[in-house]
């Protein structure tokens, strides 16, 4: 993992998250469209910033927390995870993800 972000304000958070995603190196089989899992609804401004760095966003689009089994399934192969403090992030999840480079709360 290259970056771990914990920021209190949304504006600061999205700015640092997009800079971190922007610096993930592209590989031969993965262009600059890095995959980001967002585990809750976030403000449109946050989605706009993620899109501005070419992120391919998978978002849990409900007000209730993402179920653990769904988060585990969707997290596999993601380059970045954008989770809430209420989401359980542990060794099992991180090992399951595989290649993530950014984890942000």
C-alpha positions in Angstrom: 0.0 0.0 0.0 1.4 3.4 -1.0 -0.9 5.8 0.8 -3.1 5.8 3.8 -5.3 8.9 4.3 -7.4 9.9 7.2 -8.7 13.5 6.8 -11.5 15.3 8.7 -12.9 17.7 6.0 -14.4 16.4 2.8 -12.6 19.0 0.6 -9.2 18.1 2.1 -10.0 14.4 1.9 -11.0 14.4 -1.8 -8.0 16.5 -2.8 -5.5 14.2 -1.1 -7.3 11.0 -2.3 -7.3 12.2 -6.0 -3.6 13.2 -5.8 -2.8 9.7 -4.4 -4.8 8.0 -7.1 -3.1 10.2 -9.8 0.3 8.9 -8.6 -0.5 5.2 -8.9 1.7 4.0 -11.7 -0.1 2.7 -14.8 0.9 -0.8 -15.9 0.9 -2.4 -19.4 -2.5 -4.0 -18.8 -4.1 -1.1 -16.8 -4.3 2.4 -18.3 -4.8 5.5 -16.1 -8.4 4.4 -15.3 -7.8 3.2 -11.7 -10.6 1.4 -10.0 -12.0 2.9 -6.8 -14.5 1.4 -4.5 -16.6 4.0 -2.6 -18.5 2.2 0.2 -21.1 4.9 0.8 -22.9 7.8 -1.0 -20.5 10.8 -1.2 -21.1 14.4 -2.3 -21.1 14.9 -6.1 -18.0 17.1 -5.7 -16.1 14.1 -4.5 -17.2 12.0 -7.4 -16.2 14.8 -9.8 -12.7 15.0 -8.3 -12.3 11.2 -8.6 -13.5 11.4 -12.2 -11.0 14.2 -12.9 -8.1 11.8 -12.4 -9.7 9.2 -14.6 -10.9 6.9 -11.8 -13.4 4.2 -12.6 -15.8 4.4 -9.6 -17.8 1.6 -8.1 -20.1 3.0 -5.5 -22.4 1.6 -2.9 -25.3 3.8 -3.7 -27.4 3.4 -0.5 -27.7 5.2 2.8 -27.2 2.0 4.8 -23.7 0.5 5.3 -22.4 -1.9 2.7 -22.7 -5.5 3.9 -19.3 -7.1 4.6 -19.7 -9.8 2.0 -20.6 -7.3 -0.7 -17.7 -5.1 0.3 -15.3 -8.1 0.1 -16.6 -9.1 -3.3 -16.5 -5.5 -4.8 -13.1 -4.8 -3.2 -11.2 -7.5 -5.1 -8.9 -6.0 -7.7 -9.5 -2.4 -6.7 -6.7 0.2 -6.8 -8.2 2.3 -4.1 -10.8 1.9 -1.3 -12.7 4.9 0.0 -14.4 3.7 3.2 -16.2 5.2 6.2 -14.9 4.8 9.7 -17.9 2.5 10.4 -16.7 0.0 7.6 -14.6 -2.8 9.0 -11.2 -2.7 7.4 -9.0 -5.5 8.6 -6.3 -7.9 7.4 -8.9 -10.2 5.8 -10.3 -7.3 3.6 -6.9 -6.0 2.7 -5.5 -9.4 1.8 -8.7 -10.1 -0.3 -8.3 -6.8 -2.2 -5.0 -7.9 -3.7 -3.5 -4.9 -5.5 -4.8 -1.8 -3.8 -2.5 1.2 -3.5 -4.7 3.7 -1.7 -6.9 3.2 1.4 -8.8 6.3 2.6 -11.3 6.9 5.4 
